[in-house]
Amino acid sequence: MKNGIRPDPNKVHPIKGYDKEIYIKPTITNPNIIVGDFSYIADSDFESHVTHHYEWNGDKLIIGKFCQIAAGVEFVMNGANHQMNAVSTFPFYTLEGWDMEPPAMADLPLKGDTVIGNDVWIGQNAVILPGVHIGDGAIIGADSVVGSDVEPYMIVVGNPARVLRKRFDDELTALLLRFKWWDKSIDEINSLIPILTCSDLNRVREELKARL
């Protein structure tokens, strides 16, 4: 282990003396936010980046392991949605003095849980809209607005976010999804770092095949 220190997913500040990057999991207080080990955000508070997350909707934000979330990223949850199947979208029921009961859940455009896979990199100021599913290993470009699902190991950019390209060919992507390095033990992941950070993708491919 580097400097004799073992990686600890329950430690809030993984960089000594620096409080603007935190492991998210040990800071979560909302039971409808579920985050895997070692996922971090470049900020000192994660839950402020999750907006319109009202418990009566019951939607969850689920983030996998080893995700890298830049400053300014926002996860917009289903509470931001207004009724769209009537002639007015104005939410009278939320404001004092208006004679309107809350609409039925069926009348609201609820999109379900927002799910982020493992080893996903979300660039600065990106916005993830309600109900989006982002696959393992995807990269979300800075300032992107993601309103639809993203397949594993894709790079998406823009507003609305569109696929820029695949990160790897289909064979290597399939190997990575089978290998699931993020589910290995800390010791095994440490031993895998030379493979996980190797730019010779043919070597990586062969190493993964040998280990599967």
N, C-alpha and C positions, 0 to 999 in steps of 0.2 A: 504494500500500500504506500502511496506517495507520502513522504514525510512521516510515515508511521501512522497516518490517520486513515481510518476506514470510512468509506462513504456511508452516510447515515441519512435515510430518507425522512427521518423524524426531526432532523435539525432544520430550523427555519432559515438560517443564514449560512449557505454553503461556502461563501467566500469570506474569510476572516477580515474583519474590519470594514466590511462593505454591506450596507443595509438596503441597497436598491436592487437586489436580486434575491429572491426567496424560493425555497422549495414550497410549493403550494399546499400539498396535502396536510402538513401539520398546522396550517393556519385556518382551515375551513371550519366554519361554525354552522353553516346551513346544511341540513341533512339531505337536501335535494341537489347538492353539488358533490360530486364524487370524482376524486382525482387520484391517479396512480402515483407510485413512488417515483421520485426524482424529477418530476415535471416541475419546471420553474417559470417564473415571470420576472421580467426586468422592471420590478417595482417593489415597493414595500408592503403593498396591500393588494390581494387578488380579488376579493369579493366586490370591491367597488367597480371592477371591470365587467361585472355581470349585472345587466340592467333589466328593469321591468320583470323581475323574477318574483311573482306573487304566489304565495303558497296555495291559494285556492285553485290555481290552474293545475297544480300537481306535476308540472313539467320538471325534468331533471337536466342538469348539465353534467355530462359524463366525459371525463378526459383520461386518456390512458397514461402509460408510463413514459418517462424520458421525453416529454414534449417541451418545446422551447417557445415561449410566448414573449414577444417583444413588448416594449412600452407602448401604451396607447391602444392596445387591442381591446375591442368591446365585444362581448357576447350578449346579443339582444335576445331576450327570452319572449315567450308567447304573450306575456302581459302587455307588450307593445302593440299587439294587433287590435284593431277596431272592427266592429261589425261592418261587413261589406255587402251583405245581401239585402240591405234596406237603402232607401234613397238618401239617408244621411249617415255619415260615419261618426258623428259627434257622440261622445260617450256621456250622455246626460246622467246616466245612473251613477257615475263616479263623482259627481259634483253636487254640492249642497243646493237644495231648493228645487230641484227638477223632479217631476213626478214620473220616474221611470224605474222599474225594477231591473236588476241585472238580466241581460239576455240569456237564453238557454245556451249551454256550452255548444250545442249543435249549430247555433247561429254565429259563433265566433270562429274565425279562421285559425284554429289551433293546429300547430304543425308537429306536435309531439316533442320528444326529447331531442336535445342537441348532443351529438356524440362525436368526440374527437378521438381518433385512434392513438397508437403508440408512435413515438419518435416523429411527431409532426412539428414542423417549424412554421410558426405563424408570425409574419413580418409586422413591422411597426405600423400602428394605426389601422390595421385590418379590422373589419367588422364582420362578425359571423351572425347570420340571421337565424331566427327560430327554426328548430327542427332539422337543421343541416347535419348530415353525417359526413365526416372527413376521414378517409381511410388511412391506415398505417403508412408512415413514411412520406406523406404528402408535404408539399411546401406551398404556403400561401404568401403571395407577394405583398410587400408593404402597400398600404392604402387600398387593398382589395376589399370589395364587398361581396361576401360569399352567400348566395341565396339558394344554391342547389348543391346536391351531394358531390363530393370529390372522391374519385377512385384512389386506391392506394398508389403511392409512389408517383403521383402526378404533381406537376407544378402549375398552379393557377394564378392569374394576375388580372387586375383591372376591376372596373365597376360597370356592369356586373362582372364578376370573376369568370374568366374563360380559361380553358386548358391552353397553356403555352406549349408544353411538351411532356412526354413521359420522362421520368428520371433514368430509367433503365429499360432494357429490352424485356420482353415478356418472360423469358426463361429466368433471368436473374430476379425479377420481381416475384415470380412464383417461389423461387428458392428462399428468398427473404421472408415471405409470408408463411412458409412452412417452418423455417428455422426459428422465428420468433425470439430473437436474441434478447429482447427486453424482458422475457419471462425467465431467463437464466438467473442463477445465483450471482451475488456480487462478485465472488471469486472467479466464477466462470466468465462473467462479462469483462472483468479486468484482464483476463487472459485473452479475450477476444478483441481487445482494443486494436492491436496491430491489423486485424482483418477489417474491423468496422471502420477504420480510418484510412484504409489503403486505397490509393487512386488507381491501382492496377485492377480493373474490374474483372479481367479474365482470371487473375489469381484468386480474387474473392470468390468468383463462381466455382472454381475448382475446390477451394477450401470448404465452401458450404456443401458441395456435393459429397465431399469426403466425410463430413460430420453428420450428414442426414442419414 
